[in-house]
Amino acid sequence: MSTFIDTLQEIFHYLRQYKARTAMTMFGIIWGTMTVILLLAFGVGVRKQMSKNMHGIGEGIAIVWPGRTSIPFKGYGRDRRIRLTDEDIALIRNEIRDIKRISPEYQRWGTAIRVGEKVNKPNITGILPEYNIMRNIWPQPGGRWLNDPDVKGRRRVVFLGNLLKDFLFGQEVNAIGKYVFIGETPFLVVGVLQKKTQNSSYSSRDQDRAFIPVTTFKSIFGNRYLDNFVYQISDPRNSPDVKKQLYTLLGKKFKFDPNDEETLGIWDTTEFDKFIFYFTLGFNIFMGIIGAITLIVGGIGLANIMYVVVQERTHEIGIRRSIGAKRKSIMNQFITEAFIVIGVSATIGFLLAIGLIQLLSALPIQSFKEAVGTPVFSPMVAIVTVLILSTIGFLAGYFPARRASRLNVVECLR
């Protein structure tokens, strides 16, 4: 133990003796550490923001629109229109086990929603209660989403998008418990959408829509056929199989070729999840390579300095070897010195990088954050950085140390 402490004291003595050289060497490692952490943290932030932007529309869902046949099938001609009803939704729910949630969507444009003199004509949508879980639609505190009693009782209740509510009632007014008129029918406001990021939509943003129970929608507007339906599956990896089952099931009922993709228009959002995964994987690898190269440059500088140190201390090495010091102890001293420089520099770099990440996260640049996100320091970033630093520290110290341990004693003393 005392020998190790003596070695450390000797190393720090040499580092203090050559302060300028030590500082320049440490600067390269500090800069490289900061670069690796910041670049990888930005990569994590980009992935999370892309996922957040996409999942504003829902997570693991598919939206399906009925279309027309494009292939003649078993005596039936092409261009037949496919019309779906609630009974078809029940059939899909019962037959395709991988689908854990499903809801029809009935949509109405052009019908006025008014409060006093404020009038708007948004997308009015009739759905089932499980729709909000699929679409990540959550109520603001004090309100609620539509429920099963609303559907069974055909209640005249409405859930408003947050911007639609602000237009009708104003930002400062609590709309819960108040009434709006949809056409000439009064509806009780039971909930208002909690603000969310939604970069994708297929009819209009949820913030601009009004949601009512599907049974109420049909009783007021008289729609028999749904406009589209949304389903969510248990495992996104089964998405291709679920789509195949869907074409087969409905093809059997409506007499169309299961390979006729024009009969159903399917937007599978899980495909975008795959894109996000591979894109961010490539992005993070690219960022990691850039950071690693920066660290390697710093490591080369450290290795060069260590070779200079070996050259300067050749006479000392010869004396130590002549009085019995083993090659292993010589090697350990120089490797330890390299790791101390790496460790102190990396710690400073870590602290500066974390400070910058916190600073960037606190900056009020909302548009920038919504586009590319904010850097996120994650355990994976720390592990990758430590592995890179450890490798560079070992290599930067090993080769100069090996050279020092193999010096000829007589030549060193001479």
C-alpha positions as CSV (number, residue, x, y, z in Angstrom):
1,M,0.0,0.0,0.0
2,S,2.8,2.4,1.0
3,T,4.6,1.6,-2.3
4,F,1.5,2.5,-4.3
5,I,1.1,5.8,-2.4
6,D,4.7,6.5,-3.0
7,T,4.2,5.9,-6.7
8,L,1.2,8.3,-6.8
9,Q,3.2,11.0,-5.0
10,E,6.0,10.6,-7.5
11,I,3.6,10.8,-10.4
12,F,1.9,13.9,-9.2
13,H,5.3,15.5,-8.5
14,Y,6.3,15.0,-12.2
15,L,2.9,16.3,-13.3
16,R,3.3,19.5,-11.2
17,Q,6.9,19.9,-12.4
18,Y,5.7,20.1,-16.0
19,K,2.4,22.0,-15.6
20,A,2.2,23.5,-19.1
21,R,2.8,20.2,-20.8
22,T,0.4,18.4,-18.5
23,A,-2.3,21.1,-19.0
24,M,-2.0,20.9,-22.8
25,T,-2.2,17.1,-22.7
26,M,-5.3,17.2,-20.4
27,F,-7.0,19.7,-22.6
28,G,-7.1,17.3,-25.5
29,I,-8.7,14.6,-23.3
30,I,-11.2,17.1,-21.7
31,W,-12.3,18.3,-25.1
32,G,-12.6,14.8,-26.5
33,T,-14.6,13.7,-23.5
34,M,-17.0,16.6,-23.8
35,T,-17.4,16.0,-27.5
36,V,-18.3,12.3,-27.1
37,I,-20.8,12.9,-24.3
38,L,-22.5,15.9,-26.0
39,L,-22.7,14.2,-29.4
40,L,-24.1,11.0,-28.0
41,A,-26.5,13.0,-25.7
42,F,-27.8,14.9,-28.7
43,G,-28.3,11.6,-30.5
44,V,-30.4,10.3,-27.6
45,G,-32.3,13.6,-27.6
46,V,-33.1,13.4,-31.3
47,R,-34.4,9.9,-31.0
48,K,-36.6,10.7,-28.1
49,Q,-38.0,13.8,-29.8
50,M,-38.7,12.0,-33.0
51,S,-40.5,9.3,-31.1
52,K,-42.4,11.9,-29.1
53,N,-43.4,13.8,-32.3
54,M,-44.6,10.6,-34.0
55,H,-46.4,9.1,-31.0
56,G,-48.5,12.2,-30.6
57,I,-50.8,10.4,-33.1
58,G,-50.6,7.2,-31.1
59,E,-48.3,4.3,-30.3
60,G,-48.3,1.0,-32.2
61,I,-51.5,1.8,-34.1
62,A,-52.7,1.5,-37.6
63,I,-55.4,3.6,-39.3
64,V,-57.6,1.8,-41.9
65,W,-59.8,3.3,-44.6
66,P,-62.2,1.2,-46.6
67,G,-61.5,1.6,-50.4
68,R,-62.5,-0.1,-53.6
69,T,-61.7,-3.4,-55.2
70,S,-59.1,-3.3,-58.1
71,I,-59.0,-7.0,-59.0
72,P,-61.9,-9.1,-60.2
73,F,-62.6,-12.0,-57.8
74,K,-64.8,-15.1,-58.1
75,G,-67.1,-13.5,-60.6
76,Y,-67.3,-10.1,-58.9
77,G,-66.0,-7.2,-60.9
78,R,-63.5,-4.5,-59.9
79,D,-64.2,-1.0,-58.5
80,R,-66.7,-2.3,-55.9
81,R,-66.8,0.0,-52.9
82,I,-66.1,-1.5,-49.5
83,R,-68.4,-0.2,-46.7
84,L,-67.7,-1.1,-43.1
85,T,-70.1,-1.0,-40.1
86,D,-69.8,-1.5,-36.3
87,E,-70.6,-5.2,-36.9
88,D,-67.4,-5.5,-38.9
89,I,-65.4,-3.9,-36.1
90,A,-66.8,-6.4,-33.7
91,L,-65.9,-9.2,-36.1
92,I,-62.3,-8.0,-36.3
93,R,-62.1,-7.7,-32.6
94,N,-63.3,-11.3,-32.1
95,E,-61.3,-12.9,-34.9
96,I,-57.9,-11.3,-34.8
97,R,-56.4,-12.0,-31.4
98,D,-53.3,-9.8,-31.8
99,I,-55.5,-6.7,-31.9
100,K,-55.9,-5.5,-28.3
101,R,-57.9,-2.3,-29.0
102,I,-60.0,-1.1,-31.9
103,S,-62.4,1.7,-32.5
104,P,-64.4,2.9,-35.4
105,E,-64.3,6.6,-36.4
106,Y,-67.3,8.5,-37.7
107,Q,-66.4,11.9,-38.9
108,R,-68.5,15.0,-39.7
109,W,-67.3,18.2,-41.3
110,G,-69.3,21.4,-41.8
111,T,-71.5,21.2,-38.7
112,A,-71.2,24.3,-36.5
113,I,-70.1,24.1,-32.9
114,R,-71.0,27.4,-31.1
115,V,-70.9,29.0,-27.7
116,G,-72.7,32.3,-27.8
117,E,-71.4,34.2,-30.8
118,K,-68.3,32.0,-31.2
119,V,-68.8,29.5,-34.0
120,N,-66.4,27.0,-35.5
121,K,-66.8,24.0,-37.9
122,P,-64.3,21.5,-36.8
123,N,-64.0,17.8,-37.4
124,I,-66.6,16.1,-35.1
125,T,-65.6,12.5,-34.4
126,G,-67.7,9.6,-33.0
127,I,-65.5,7.0,-31.3
128,L,-65.4,4.3,-28.6
129,P,-63.8,5.0,-25.1
130,E,-60.7,2.9,-25.8
131,Y,-59.8,5.4,-28.6
132,N,-57.9,7.7,-26.3
133,I,-55.4,5.1,-25.1
134,M,-54.5,4.2,-28.7
135,R,-54.2,7.9,-29.8
136,N,-52.6,9.3,-26.6
137,I,-55.4,11.6,-25.9
138,W,-55.5,12.6,-22.2
139,P,-57.8,15.1,-20.4
140,Q,-56.6,18.1,-18.5
141,P,-57.0,18.0,-14.7
142,G,-60.6,18.3,-13.6
143,G,-62.0,16.7,-16.8
144,R,-62.4,13.2,-18.1
145,W,-62.5,11.2,-21.3
146,L,-65.6,9.6,-22.7
147,N,-66.7,6.3,-21.0
148,D,-68.8,3.3,-21.5
149,P,-72.0,4.7,-19.8
150,D,-71.7,7.6,-22.3
151,V,-71.8,5.2,-25.1
152,K,-74.6,3.0,-23.7
153,G,-76.8,5.9,-22.8
154,R,-76.1,7.9,-26.0
155,R,-75.2,10.8,-23.8
156,R,-74.8,14.2,-25.3
157,V,-71.3,14.8,-24.0
158,V,-68.3,16.2,-25.8
159,F,-64.5,16.1,-25.3
160,L,-62.9,19.2,-26.9
161,G,-59.4,19.7,-28.3
162,N,-57.5,22.3,-26.4
163,L,-57.3,24.9,-29.2
164,L,-61.0,24.4,-30.0
165,K,-61.8,25.0,-26.4
166,D,-59.7,28.2,-26.3
167,F,-61.5,29.5,-29.4
168,L,-65.0,28.8,-28.0
169,F,-64.4,29.7,-24.3
170,G,-61.2,31.6,-24.1
171,Q,-57.9,30.5,-22.5
172,E,-58.8,31.6,-19.0
173,V,-62.2,30.0,-18.8
174,N,-62.7,26.5,-17.4
175,A,-65.0,24.8,-19.9
176,I,-65.7,21.6,-17.9
177,G,-69.4,21.4,-17.0
178,K,-70.4,24.1,-19.6
179,Y,-72.5,23.5,-22.7
180,V,-71.8,23.9,-26.4
181,F,-74.2,23.6,-29.3
182,I,-73.4,21.1,-32.0
183,G,-75.8,22.1,-34.7
184,E,-78.9,22.8,-32.6
185,T,-78.2,20.1,-30.0
186,P,-76.6,21.1,-26.6
187,F,-73.6,19.0,-25.5
188,L,-72.0,19.0,-22.0
189,V,-68.3,19.5,-22.0
190,V,-66.8,16.7,-19.9
191,G,-63.1,17.1,-20.8
192,V,-60.5,19.1,-22.6
193,L,-57.4,17.8,-24.3
194,Q,-54.1,18.1,-22.5
195,K,-51.7,19.9,-24.8
196,K,-49.5,17.5,-26.7
197,T,-47.0,17.4,-29.5
198,Q,-48.5,16.0,-32.7
199,N,-46.6,16.4,-35.9
200,S,-48.7,13.8,-37.8
201,S,-52.4,13.5,-38.4
202,Y,-54.8,12.0,-40.9
203,S,-57.8,14.3,-40.8
204,S,-56.9,17.1,-38.4
205,R,-54.9,17.7,-35.3
206,D,-56.6,16.4,-32.1
207,Q,-56.3,19.9,-30.6
208,D,-58.8,21.2,-33.2
209,R,-61.3,18.3,-32.9
210,A,-64.5,17.5,-31.0
211,F,-65.1,13.9,-29.8
212,I,-68.5,12.4,-28.9
213,P,-69.7,8.9,-28.2
214,V,-70.1,6.8,-31.3
215,T,-73.8,5.9,-30.5
216,T,-74.6,9.6,-30.0
217,F,-72.9,10.5,-33.3
218,K,-75.0,7.9,-35.2
219,S,-78.3,8.9,-33.6
220,I,-77.8,12.6,-34.4
221,F,-76.2,12.4,-37.8
222,G,-77.6,9.1,-39.0
223,N,-74.4,7.6,-40.4
224,R,-74.5,3.9,-41.0
225,Y,-71.0,3.4,-42.5
226,L,-67.9,4.4,-40.7
227,D,-65.2,6.6,-42.3
228,N,-62.2,4.6,-40.9
229,F,-61.1,2.6,-37.9
230,V,-58.1,2.5,-35.7
231,Y,-56.5,-0.6,-34.1
232,Q,-53.6,-1.2,-31.8
233,I,-51.7,-4.5,-31.6
234,S,-49.9,-6.1,-28.6
235,D,-46.6,-6.6,-30.3
236,P,-45.5,-4.3,-33.2
237,R,-43.4,-7.1,-34.6
238,N,-46.6,-8.9,-35.5
239,S,-47.9,-6.0,-37.6
240,P,-47.4,-7.6,-41.1
241,D,-49.2,-10.8,-39.9
242,V,-52.1,-8.7,-38.5
243,K,-52.5,-6.8,-41.8
244,K,-52.5,-10.1,-43.7
245,Q,-55.2,-11.5,-41.3
246,L,-57.2,-8.3,-41.8
247,Y,-57.3,-8.6,-45.6
248,T,-58.1,-12.3,-45.4
249,L,-61.0,-11.8,-42.9
250,L,-62.7,-8.9,-44.7
251,G,-61.9,-10.4,-48.1
252,K,-63.9,-13.5,-47.1
253,K,-66.9,-11.4,-46.0
254,F,-66.9,-8.9,-48.8
255,K,-65.7,-11.3,-51.5
256,F,-62.5,-9.6,-52.6
257,D,-59.0,-10.9,-53.2
258,P,-56.9,-10.8,-50.0
259,N,-54.0,-9.7,-52.1
260,D,-55.9,-6.6,-53.3
261,E,-54.4,-3.8,-51.2
262,E,-56.7,-1.2,-52.8
263,T,-59.6,-2.5,-50.8
264,L,-58.1,-1.2,-47.6
265,G,-55.8,1.7,-47.1
266,I,-53.7,1.0,-44.1
267,W,-51.3,3.5,-42.4
268,D,-49.2,1.4,-40.1
269,T,-47.4,3.8,-37.7
270,T,-45.1,1.0,-36.4
271,E,-43.2,1.3,-39.7
272,F,-42.2,4.8,-38.7
273,D,-41.0,3.3,-35.4
274,K,-38.6,1.1,-37.4
275,F,-37.4,4.1,-39.4
276,I,-36.7,6.0,-36.1
277,F,-34.8,3.0,-34.7
278,Y,-32.5,2.6,-37.7
279,F,-32.1,6.3,-38.4
280,T,-31.1,7.1,-34.8
281,L,-28.9,4.0,-34.6
282,G,-27.0,5.3,-37.7
283,F,-27.0,8.8,-36.3
284,N,-25.6,7.8,-32.9
285,I,-23.0,5.6,-34.5
286,F,-21.9,8.5,-36.7
287,M,-21.8,10.9,-33.7
288,G,-19.9,8.3,-31.7
289,I,-17.3,7.9,-34.4
290,I,-16.7,11.6,-34.6
291,G,-16.4,11.8,-30.8
292,A,-14.2,8.8,-30.6
293,I,-11.9,10.3,-33.3
294,T,-11.6,13.4,-31.2
295,L,-10.7,11.3,-28.2
296,I,-8.2,9.3,-30.2
297,V,-6.4,12.5,-31.2
298,G,-6.2,13.4,-27.6
299,G,-4.9,9.9,-26.8
300,I,-2.2,10.2,-29.4
301,G,-1.1,13.5,-27.8
302,L,-0.9,11.7,-24.5
303,A,1.1,8.8,-25.9
304,N,3.5,11.3,-27.5
305,I,4.0,13.0,-24.2
306,M,4.5,9.7,-22.4
307,Y,7.3,8.8,-24.9
308,V,8.9,12.2,-24.2
309,V,8.6,11.5,-20.4
310,V,10.3,8.1,-21.0
311,Q,13.1,9.8,-22.9
312,E,13.6,12.4,-20.1
313,R,13.6,9.9,-17.3
314,T,15.9,7.4,-19.0
315,H,18.7,7.9,-16.5
316,E,16.3,7.5,-13.6
317,I,14.9,4.3,-15.0
318,G,18.5,3.0,-15.3
319,I,19.2,3.8,-11.6
320,R,15.9,2.1,-10.5
321,R,16.6,-1.0,-12.6
322,S,20.2,-1.2,-11.3
323,I,19.1,-1.3,-7.6
324,G,16.5,-4.1,-8.3
325,A,13.3,-2.5,-9.7
326,K,11.5,-5.0,-11.9
327,R,10.2,-4.3,-15.4
328,K,6.7,-4.8,-14.2
329,S,6.9,-2.0,-11.6
330,I,8.4,0.3,-14.3
331,M,5.5,-0.5,-16.6
332,N,2.9,-0.1,-13.9
333,Q,4.2,3.4,-13.0
334,F,3.9,4.7,-16.5
335,I,0.5,3.1,-17.2
336,T,-0.8,4.5,-13.9
337,E,0.5,7.9,-14.8
338,A,-1.4,7.8,-18.2
339,F,-4.6,6.6,-16.4
340,I,-4.3,9.4,-13.9
341,V,-4.1,12.0,-16.6
342,I,-7.0,10.3,-18.4
343,G,-9.1,10.0,-15.2
344,V,-8.6,13.6,-14.1
345,S,-9.2,15.0,-17.6
346,A,-12.3,12.7,-18.1
347,T,-13.8,13.8,-14.8
348,I,-13.4,17.5,-15.8
349,G,-14.8,16.7,-19.2
350,F,-17.8,14.8,-17.7
351,L,-18.7,17.7,-15.4
352,L,-18.4,20.3,-18.1
353,A,-20.5,18.2,-20.5
354,I,-23.2,17.6,-17.9
355,G,-23.3,21.3,-17.1
356,L,-23.7,22.2,-20.8
357,I,-26.5,19.6,-21.2
358,Q,-28.3,21.2,-18.2
359,L,-27.8,24.6,-19.6
360,L,-29.1,23.7,-23.1
361,S,-32.1,21.9,-21.5
362,A,-32.9,25.1,-19.6
363,L,-32.7,27.5,-22.6
364,P,-36.2,28.7,-23.6
365,I,-35.8,27.8,-27.3
366,Q,-39.0,25.8,-27.7
367,S,-39.1,25.6,-31.5
368,F,-35.5,24.2,-31.6
369,K,-36.4,21.6,-28.9
370,E,-39.6,20.5,-30.7
371,A,-37.5,20.0,-33.9
372,V,-34.4,18.1,-32.6
373,G,-35.1,17.7,-28.9
374,T,-32.7,18.4,-26.1
375,P,-29.5,16.5,-25.3
376,V,-30.1,13.7,-22.7
377,F,-27.3,12.2,-20.6
378,S,-28.1,8.5,-20.3
379,P,-26.3,5.6,-18.7
380,M,-25.5,4.2,-22.1
381,V,-23.7,7.4,-23.0
382,A,-21.6,7.1,-19.9
383,I,-20.8,3.5,-20.5
384,V,-19.7,4.1,-24.1
385,T,-17.5,7.1,-23.0
386,V,-15.9,5.2,-20.2
387,L,-15.1,2.2,-22.5
388,I,-13.5,4.5,-25.1
389,L,-11.5,6.4,-22.5
390,S,-10.3,3.2,-20.8
391,T,-9.1,1.8,-24.1
392,I,-7.3,5.0,-25.1
393,G,-5.8,5.4,-21.6
394,F,-4.4,1.8,-21.7
395,L,-3.0,2.1,-25.2
396,A,-1.5,5.6,-24.6
397,G,0.3,4.3,-21.5
398,Y,1.1,0.7,-22.5
399,F,3.5,1.2,-25.4
400,P,5.6,4.0,-23.8
401,A,5.6,2.0,-20.5
402,R,6.8,-1.2,-22.4
403,R,9.6,0.8,-24.0
404,A,10.6,2.2,-20.6
405,S,10.7,-1.3,-19.1
406,R,12.8,-2.7,-21.9
407,L,15.5,-0.1,-21.8
408,N,19.0,-1.5,-21.3
409,V,20.3,-0.7,-17.8
410,V,23.9,-0.1,-18.9
411,E,22.8,2.2,-21.7
412,C,20.4,4.1,-19.4
413,L,23.2,4.7,-16.8
414,R,25.7,5.7,-19.6
